Amino acid sequence: MDLPLIIQGGMGAGVSNWRLAQAVSSTGELGVVSGVALDVILSRRLQDGDPGGHMRLALQNFPFPQMAQRVLDQHFIPGGKAKDAPYKLVPMHSMNTPRVLVELTICAHFSEVWLARQGHSNAVGINFLEKIQLPHLFAMYGAMLAGVDYVLMGAGIPLKVPGVLDALANHEAASYPIYVAGAQDGDETHVHFNPRDYMERELPPLKRPKFLAIIASNTLATTMMRKANGRVDGFVIEGPTAGGHNAPPRGKLQMDETGEPIYGERDVVDLEKMRAMGVPFWLAGGYGSPEMVQHALEQGATGVQVGTPFSMCKESGYAPELRSAMLQVAHGGSARVKTDMLASPTGFPFKVAQLENTLSQEDVYIQRARICDVGQLREAYRTEDGRIAFRCAAEPLNNYLAKGGKTEAAEGRKCLCNSLLSNIGLCQVQKNGYVERAMVTVGNDIVGVSRFSPLGEDYSAADVIRVLRSGIEDQSHAGDTVSANLAAGYTPTHPEDSTQTLVCASASGARF
C-alpha cells in the first residue's frame, strides 16, 4: 500500500463524515472518517428519514442482513420525525453493553466506512479517541467488516489496539482495558467481545488495517514501540495548534492572561529521534499550507495530517450555516480560537472557536441545564461497594457529586456530546423545548483557509489537496485526480437535507 502524503484529520462527531473521506480518498490521499458517536449519528440519520437513502444503501451491503434489519426496525422513521420532536435516545455503553447497542455500533461504523470507500479504489481510514474506550471493540470490527485500511487513534495511550486489530481480523475474541478511577487489584476492568457471537455466517479473515498512533511526545512514541501488543505502523505527531482535543502541556501547568495553557520547548517533539525509529510519521497542527507540507518532507516526515482546511470545505459535515459563518470570519481575519482547559469533560484541553450563540459564550453556556443523555465521554469509576459505574463532569452537579466527583472538576465543563452533534445538524430537542447549541472546534489554522478560496467562495476537498500539493518539488506523492475516480463509480447526491439541520440553524443563530 502506498503511503499517503496527506492524511485528512478525523474531526469532531460527523464533521469528518463519509462524504469528506470519500472526496479526499478519491484524490489518492487518505480520507478519514471520525469514529466518534457514529452509533448515535446513524440512529439520528435514520430517525430523520435517511435523506438520500445512503444509510439504507450501506446497510443493504452489510454482511449480516438480519442484524441490519433489526437496526432499521429500531431506528428508521419513514419521512423522518417531526422537526420539533426529540430524537429517541440511544442506550449508553457500559462494561456489558446491551446487544442492541453492540449491533448498532457495528452497523454504524461499517456504514460510514463502506460509503467512504465507494467510487474509488484508494485507502480509507477511521479515527478514534482512546478516551472513548467502551465502544472500541465493536466499532473497530464494524469498520474492518467494511474494509477500512487505516485505524488512527489519539487522546490516550493506545497500547492494546494493535493486538485487538490482529484478533478481530480473524474474527477472534478480543478484550480492551478500561480506565476505572479508584480501581483495585482483582477488579474486572476489561470490555470483552467475541465477533462469532454476532456473525450470521462464516466469513474469510478480514484485512488487518495499518495502525497509526497519534502522539504529542517522544516518550509516548517510544512507549508505543516498546510496549504495544502488536505492530505499530506509524505515528501522527500532533502539535498544540491542532483542532479538537490537545495533549496537555508537559510539566507544571501554566496559563496565560486569557486562561489558555502555555506550551513550551518540552512540548516540541524531537524529529531526529522520530527518524531514528525507522517508522513513517506525519506532522499535524499548522501544516495546512504547501510551504509546510514541503517543510515536513524536508524534516523526514512521510507527509502531513491536515484538519481545519478540510473541515471548512463543502463536503464537511458541519451544518451549512456554521460553516458559512466560519468561512466569512476567516476571510475577514477576525477568527479567534481558544484552547479551553475546562470545556471538555475528559480533562484534555479542547480547541473552541469563539462564536456568538454557541456554548463558547458564557451567557449561552449558563442558559443550558446540565444534562448527560448521550454519554460518550463519561468516566468509569469504582463505587464503594465495588461496582463499576459512570459519571460525567458535565452532568447535573448534584448527580456528579453523589458519584464522588469534585465540584472543581465540574466547573465550566460543557456537554461536548450534544454540542458536537449540534455542529452537524443533529441537535437534540430537550423535553423543555431547549434546542442543544453548537460548540465549534477548529485548529488555529482557521485564519489560513483563504488560501484555498481567495475570493471567499465555497471550496472542495479536491481544492485543498491541489493547493497542498502545489509546493511539492517531488510530485511522485501526488496520486490521481478526483475526477477520474468519481466518474468511474458511486457518485452520491450531496444534500444538506436533514430537516433537523434547519431547526438547529434557526435556533442557534451562530455567528462570530
N, C-alpha and C positions, 0 to 999 in steps of 0.2 A: 504494500500500500504506500503510495507516495505521500509524504508528509506535507501538510498544508503550510503555506506561507502565512495565511491569515486565518485565525480562529475567531468566529463571531461569538461574543460573550453570551453566556446563558443568563439572561436578565429577568429579574422580578418573578412574578407569578403570571405566566402567559404573555409577557412582553416579547420574550424570545419564543414565539409560537411556531407552529409548523410552517406557516406561510413564509416567515422570515428565514427560517433554517433552510427551507426548500430553495428560496431565491439565492441564498448565499452558496449552498452546495452546488447549485446549477452552474455556478461560475468556475467550479473546480476547487474552491476553497472550502473550509469546514464550517457548515451551518450547524448550529447547536440549538436544541430546544431546551427550555428550562423545565426541570423535573419537579419544581415546587408546586404543590397543591393541585396537581393535574387531576386527582380524583374529584376534587370539588369543582374544578373547571369543567371537566366532562359532564358532571351532573348538571351544572347550571346551563351549559350549552344545550343539553338535551331538554331541560325544562323550558328553555326559550324556544323550543321547537326545532332546534338544529337547522338554523337558516343556511341554505346552500346544500344541506344534506351531507356534509363532509364527515361528520361523526358516524352517521349510519353507514356510509360507504366504507369507512375504515373497519367498523365492527363487522360488516359483511365479509371482510377478508381476515378476520380473526380466526386462528386455527381451532378454537373451541367454540363452536356455534351456540351450544346450549348456554354457556356462560355469557356470551354476548347478548343472547336474547333475554336472559334474566336482567342484565344491566339495562337494556332498553325498556323492559316491562316496568322496572322500578323507577326510572328517571325520565323517560321521554314523554313530553306532552305535545300531542299534535297541535300545530298552530301556536304553541307557546303559551306560557302562563300570562295572566293579566299583568300589565305594566306595573301596577302599583301593588301587586301581590308579592309576599316574601318568597324567596326560594326555600324549598324544603331542605332542611339541614342534612348534611352527610354525617354519619356517626364519626366519632373521633377514634384515632388509632390508640392502641393500648399494648400492654405486654402480650395480650391474647386478642388480637384484632378479630372482630367477627368476620365470618366467611363472606358475607355480602360486601364488606368493605375491602377485603383482600381481592375479591373478583373485580370490583370497580377500579381498584388501583392498578391491577394488571392490565385491564382493558384500556384504561386511560393512557397509560404510558405506551402501550402498543399503538394506540390510535395516533398519538402525536408523532411518534417516530415514523410510523407507516406512511402517514400523509407527507411528512417532510422528505421521504425517500422517493416519492413519485415524480416521474418526468425526467429523471436523470439517473446516472449510474455511479455517482460520486458518494463520498463518505458523508455520514451524518452523525452528530454526537448528541449527548444529553448531559446536562449539568445538574449536579445535586449539591445541596448544602449538608455537610456532615452532621451539623447540629440538628437537622430534622431526621432523626435516626429511625424512628419506628416504622416508616413505610419502605425503607431501603430495599429489603429483600424482594418484596412484591413488585416494587417499581422497577428495579433493575431487570427482573425476569420479564416483565411486560415489554420493556424496551428491547431486550435481547430477542424475544419472540418476533419482533419487527425487524431484526437485523441491524441494530444500532452498531456503529463502527467504533465509536469512542465513548467512554464514560469519563467525565471530568468531575472532580469534587474538591471543594474548599470549605472554609468556615469550620475547621476542626482538623483532627489528625486521623486520616482515613486508612489506618494500618491494615484493617481487615478486609478492605474492599477487593484487593486482587484475588485473595482466596475465595471470596464469595463469587466472583466472576468465573473462576475456574470451575467451581461446583455447579453453578447454575447452567453453564454451557453444556453440562452433561445431564441436566435435569436432576441433579442430586440435591439432597437436603443440605441446607446451609443455616448458619446462625449469625447473629450480629450483636455485638455488645452494646448495651445502652448505658449511658452515664446516669447514675442514680445518686442524687445528693443524699449523703448520710448512709450509703450502703455499707453493710458489714460483711465480713467473711462468711461465706456459705449462702448468701442471698443469691437467688436466681435473677441475673440481670441481663439475660440474652433473649432476643426475639428469635424464634425458630420458624422455618418454612421448608416444606417439602413439596416441590412442584408436582410430584406424582399424585399428591392428594387432590390436585386440581385439573390434571390432564385428562382429556376425554378420549385421547388416542395416543398411540406411540408416535414420537417424533424423532428424527435423527438429531445428533448433537448440534447445538447452536454454535454460531461463531462467537468466540471469546473476544469481546471488544478490547481495544487498547485502553489502558488506564492512564490518565494524566492527573496528577495531584496538583492542586492549586495551592501555592505556598507563598510565604512572605519573608522567609528567613532561611539561611543556610543550614541552621540547626534542624529545621523541620525536613529539609531535603535529605540531609544525612540520616535522620531517623527513619524516613520512609525507605531509603535504600537498604538500610541495615536490618530493619525490624518488620517491614511489611511481610505479610504471609503469602506473597506471590509476586509476580512480575510487575514492576512499575515501569511504564513505557515512556514516561517523560514528565516534565513539570511546566506549569504555567506560573511564572513569577509575577505576582500581582503587587503593585505599589499602592500607597495610601491614597492616591488621587483617583483610583478606580471606583466606579459606582457600586452601590449595594453595600453589603457588609464588608468592613475592612478589618484586618488584624489590628489589635490594639498596639500602641507604641510599646517597644521593649523598654524595660527598666521602670523607674518611678514615673507615674503618670503626671504630666504637666499640661496645663491648659493655657491657652492664650486669652486675650481680653474678651473675645467673643464666645468663649466656652468651648472652643474646639481643641482636640488633643494636639500636642506638638510632637511631630515626628523628627527624629534626628539621625545621626550617622549610623547608629546601631540598627536602624530600620532599613538600611540600604543593603541589598544582597550582594555579596562578593561574587561577581560573574566569573572570575578566574577559577574559583573553587567549583562553580557550577560546570564550567567547561571540563574540568578535570574529572568529573563524574562520568563523562562519556555517554550521557543520555540526552536526547533532544530537549530543548527548553524554548519556551516562548515568553516574551516580555509583555506585560499588561499594565495599564494605568498611564494614560497620557501618550499612547503610541498611535493615535488616530490621525497621523499625517504621513505623507510619503517620505518626508525627511526622517521621521522617527522610525519608520519601517527600515529604511536604509541603515540608520544608526544601529538598530537591533541586530541586523545581519552582520554589521562590522564588529559587534560585540560577541559574535559567535552564536547568537540565537538562531534557531530554525526559522523563526518568524515572530509574529505578534498576535496577541489577543486584543480585539477591539470591541467595545461595547456601546458607548454613548452614541457615536455616529449611526450605528445600526438601529438603536432604539428610536431615533428620530426619523427613520426612513418610512416610506409609505406601507411597507409590508409588516412593520412592527405591530405588536398587539395593543399598544396604547390607544385609549379612546381617542377618536379623531380630534375632539375639542381640546384635550390636554396636549396632544402632540402639536397642534396648531399654535397654541399659546406659548409653548416652549420654543418652538421654532421662531416665532415672532420676536421674543425677547432675546434669543440667541443672536439673531441677526442685528438686533438693536444694541447689543453689547452690554445689557444690564442684567444678565442672568446671574444668580447667586446660588451656590450650593454649599450647604453646611454639613460638616461631619459631626453628627449629633451623637453624643455619648449616651444619651438617655432614651432615644426613640425606640430602639429595638428591645423587646423583652428578653432577647438572647444574651444581652450584655456586650455584644460586639458593637463597635462604632458603626454608624449607619449614615450613608450619604443621603441627604434630603434636599431637594430643590425647594427654595423659598417661594411659595406660591400663595397668593390670597385665596381664601375659601377652601384651603386644604388643611390637613392636620399639622402642617408645618407652622401654622399660625396659632399662637396661644389662645386667642379669642375663639377660634374654631375648635381647638382641642378641648377646652373646658366645657363646651356645649354638649359634648358627647358623653352619654352614660357609659361607664366602663362595662364591658361585656366580653366574654370569651365563648364564642359559639362556633368557631372554626377549629381552633386548637392545634394548628400545625406547629407552633413554636413553644408549646408547653414544656416544662421541665419535669422530669421524673424525680420523685423523692421518696424516701423510706419513712413510713408512718411509725408512730410509737409502738404499734402492735406488730410491726414487721412487714406490713403490706407495702406494695409499690403503688403510689398514687401520683396525681399530676396537678401542677399549678402553673399559673402564668402571671408574670409581673404586671401584665396589662389587664388582668381580670378585676372584678369588683374588689376594692381594697379589703373589706371585711372578710371575704372569702379567702383572699390571698394570705391574710394574717392568720386566719384559722388553720391554714395548712402549713404554718411555720415560716411563712415569708416575712421579710422585714420591710417596714414602712419605707426606709430609704431606698430599697431595691425597687419599689413600685413607683416612686416619684418620677413623673414625667414620661413614663412608659406609654407607648402608643400601640394600638392594635394593628400590627402590620398585616395580619391575615386578612382582615376586612378591607383595609385601605389598599393593599396591593391588588385585591380582586376588583375594587372600585376603579383602579387605574386602567383596567382593561374592559370596563363597561359592565362588569358583573356585580353591580352594587346590591348588597342586601338591603331590603326594606324591613326595618325592625317593627315590632308589634306596636310601638307608639307612633309609627309613621316616619321615624327618623331614617333618612337615606344615608348609608355609610359614605363618608367622604374619602377622597383620594389622598394619597401622600406619595408624591413622585420622587423616585430615586434615579439620579443620573450621576455620572462622573464629572470631575472638574472640567473635562474637555468639552462640556456643552458650549462653551464660548467659541469653540473652533468648528462647529458644524457648518458655518457659512462656506467653508472651503469646498463642500460638496454641492452647494447650491448658491452660487454667488449672487443670484438675483432674488433670493428669498423664496424660490418656488419649491414645490414638493420634489423630493428626490428618492431614488430607489436604492435597494441593496447593491444592485449592479453598479450604480454610480459610485458608491462607497468603495467597492472593490477596484473600479477603474482608477480612481484618484489615488488610492493607497499604493497601487502597483506602479503608478506613473513615474516614481522616482527611483525605481529599482534598476540598477545597472545590468544585472543578470536577469533577464526576463524568463529564465527557464522555470521559475516558480509559477508563472502566471496562469497556467491552466487554459481551459477553453472559455469561450464566451457564453453568456447566459442564453442567448437567443437560440442557438442550435439545440441545446438541451431541452428547453421548454417546448420548442417546436416539435420535438420528437415524441412527446408523451403527454402526461397528465397536466393540463393547464387549468388550475382552479379558477372559479369566479372569485372575485375579491370583494365581497360585500362587507360594508361596515353595517351589518344588517341585524345586529342584536337589538331587539326592541328595548331591552333594558338599558342599553347604552344611552338612549335618548332620555330616560328617566334620570340616569346618573348625571348626564351633562347638564340638564336643566336645573338639577338640584344643587350641583356643586358651584357652577359659575366660576370655575377656577381661572385665575389669571395671575401673571407675575406682578 
